[in-house]
Amino acid sequence: MSLSGSLTSVNLAEIMQLISNSKQSGRFIITKNTGEKGSIYINKGEIIHSEVGNFKGEDAVFTLTSWEQGEFVFEEGIFNVKTSILSSVTSLLMESAKRIDEWKLLRKKIGSIDSIPAFNEVDKNERRKISLSTLEWVVISKIDGKKSINDISKETAINIFDTSRMIFGMMASKLLKLK
């Protein structure tokens, strides 16, 4: 069985649930309108591996299910890939749906992933403490006023959702602004 369709007219998560419920094995090849490609591998109804760009595993699934434009093809068969996902299809798709909802809110706040974060001017007399997680330090170390949110995500290998969420948090604490 081979399936194909447009992401603008079909919800990828729903198609994945259908394939999972019928205990099929195969892979989805998802191609974004920009030419970027990713894959999701299913074995006997369970998602076992996914990859897109620098991302593998669950981060790749979350990235691919967030794409709203492009095409998908499902090729039936058994593919020899290393298992990188142990979560159930239901929990993966529920987390994907949650992230998509959060992503819509984030996009309203940050605009485009092509926006460029930069540091706000700091009042030298102001003494406040800002606590950053290790991942936030990784993101902040890449901010140079030239790289976009998308560039930072790729450079740090932190998915675009988490990168955007961290940058928004730093904007809310007035550490960063978008150019």
C-alpha positions, 0 to 999 in steps of 0.5 A, spaced: 500 500 500 502 506 498 499 513 500 501 520 498 498 527 499 498 534 501 500 537 508 495 542 506 489 538 505 491 532 510 493 532 517 499 528 517 498 526 525 491 523 523 494 519 517 499 516 522 494 514 527 490 510 521 497 507 519 498 505 526 491 502 528 492 498 522 499 495 524 502 497 518 510 497 517 513 502 512 516 509 512 513 516 511 517 521 507 515 528 508 517 534 503 516 541 505 515 546 500 522 549 501 525 542 499 527 540 506 525 532 507 524 528 513 522 521 514 518 517 520 519 509 520 513 505 523 514 497 524 507 493 526 504 500 528 509 503 532 513 509 530 520 506 531 525 512 528 524 519 525 529 524 522 529 531 519 535 535 518 540 534 525 534 531 529 532 524 530 527 521 534 521 524 538 524 531 536 524 529 529 517 527 529 515 533 533 518 537 527 515 533 521 508 533 524 508 541 525 509 542 517 503 545 514 505 545 507 508 540 503 507 533 501 507 526 504 508 519 501 507 512 505 511 506 503 509 500 505 515 495 507 520 493 513 526 498 513 532 497 517 533 503 521 536 503 528 530 504 534 530 511 536 523 512 539 520 508 545 514 512 546 507 510 544 504 513 538 498 515 542 503 519 547 507 522 541 501 524 537 498 527 543 505 531 545 505 533 537 498 536 538 500 540 544 506 543 541 502 545 535 497 549 539 503 552 543 507 553 537 501 557 534 501 562 540 509 562 540 508 564 532 504 570 534 509 572 539 515 571 535 513 572 528 517 568 523 523 563 525 527 568 520 526 573 526 533 575 528 534 575 536 539 581 539 540 583 546 537 589 549 541 594 552 542 593 559 542 599 564 548 599 567 545 601 574 540 595 574 542 589 578 537 583 577 539 576 577 537 572 571 537 564 571 538 560 565 538 553 564 544 549 560 540 549 554 538 556 554 546 558 555 547 554 549 542 558 545 544 565 548 551 563 546 549 563 538 546 570 539 550 575 535 544 579 532 545 576 525 543 569 526 535 567 525 531 563 530 532 558 525 539 558 524 540 558 532 536 552 532 540 548 526 546 550 529 545 548 536 541 542 534 535 544 539 528 543 535 525 550 533 519 549 538 524 549 544 529 554 541 523 559 540 520 558 546 527 559 550 528 565 546 521 568 547 522 567 555 528 571 554 524 576 551 519 576 556 525 577 561 527 583 557 534 580 556 532 579 548 529 583 543 527 581 535 530 585 530 
